[in-house]
């Protein structure tokens, strides 16, 4: 029987399920095509793009008055430059060997993009905490960015070559060994895996010196206080009986002040902002929409965040629930095209905010209950993509500038376990584990790559500094 065009079934979207043996074969074939030792090589092409030009290309879509602040933060050190230069490294990684095995890549997996936060069940976990660049891509690009960030951070701390190499190799070894463990686990067990800091604290304390252990305990205790109530005390004041956010230009500027100095004529400011925020409710689960509706919008301000994100549009929005002591702070952050997309292909999502949210939910063990996305017009009337989450929810980060070699090594291993878990959730963990193998060939290769790329990073840092000195670009420094 022949079906008419109107009765044809849609193409099958059923996933292809390989046997474990077939997945092992995929990993072995990938290793044969792209040997592990080949990842050691970083040999910049003569046609390598000018790193400053790449950074300038990103600045074109950012808030012009904040771009100099971005450059200033990047010039604090080679490490802060590295943090802001995800696009530069993506362009370089695209010229290096690929295994051909894909995962949901973070795209910016440097060590400062990992940290602690609270789960909906109110436990404290360690996970990746920045997904602005996430998109499907090569798993080894994330490993190389993480490993190189440890090398660059070690140089900033004045660690010896031997100490840095030990730190990087330990990180890659844990990634490799963790992936091998996940390859043998049942699928649901991999999905449920998480790094619960409370459960791991005693083990961590035994692996570092007493001073570092005490500092870690203090940081974790501090993280539990970093919530909307603490943000209320830090960022707001009461004026004429009304709670509002306090401006601290250029880092925090209330939306009413931005509107007052613009040509914006949008009528009722509060109503316009409510409409901006309201649309993302539809991207939440029904119970979380109900929860959000119990809060009333109060105030909103632009807030500069991070290093690489400076200049993109980021807002903090204050809501109040039962009374003035029941706050909720949401962060509304612009999502642009991932830096990886020029090299791995366009995202399947037409909304970059949805791309970020989908990637975060896939890679994290537990995600913010208010994580959602929206496409909304800005004060200039231009539509842009955003993602939304809580501004503070037990968030904590490591103080890299105070770490000893042993502490940085331990922290790098935590990041490596977490990255392997994220990749195991989205990619073929059996094929990746097979590709990595049991020897330290890949560990050695990435350590060599990291050292070479850290050299390149220092040269790029100097090029940005020269661009400022020559007047090509303008930098503004915090403080």
Secondary structure, DSSP 8 states (H G I E B T S, - for coil): ----GGG------------HHHHHHHHHHHHHHS-GGGGG-----TT---HHHHHHHHHTTS-HHHHHHHHHHHTT-HHHHHHH-HHHHHHHHTTS---S-EEEE-S---GGGEEEEE-TTS-EEEEE---TT-EEEEHHHHHHHHHHHHHHHHHHTT--HHHHHHHHHHHHHHHHHHHHHHHTS-HHHHHH--EEHHHHHHHHHHHS-HHHHHHHHHHHHHHTT-SHHHHHHHHEEEETTEEEE--BTTTEEEHHHHHHTS----S-HHHHHHHHHHGGGGGS-HHHHHHHTTSEEEEEEEE--SSTTTTS-EEEEEEESSSTT-EEEEEEEE----TTHHHH---S-SSHHHHHHHHHHHH-SS--TT-EEEEEE-TTS-EEEEEEEES-SS-B---GGG--HHHHHHHHHHHHHHHHHHHHHHS-HHHHHHHH-SSSHHHHHHHHHHHHHHHHHHHHHHHHHHHHHTTSS------
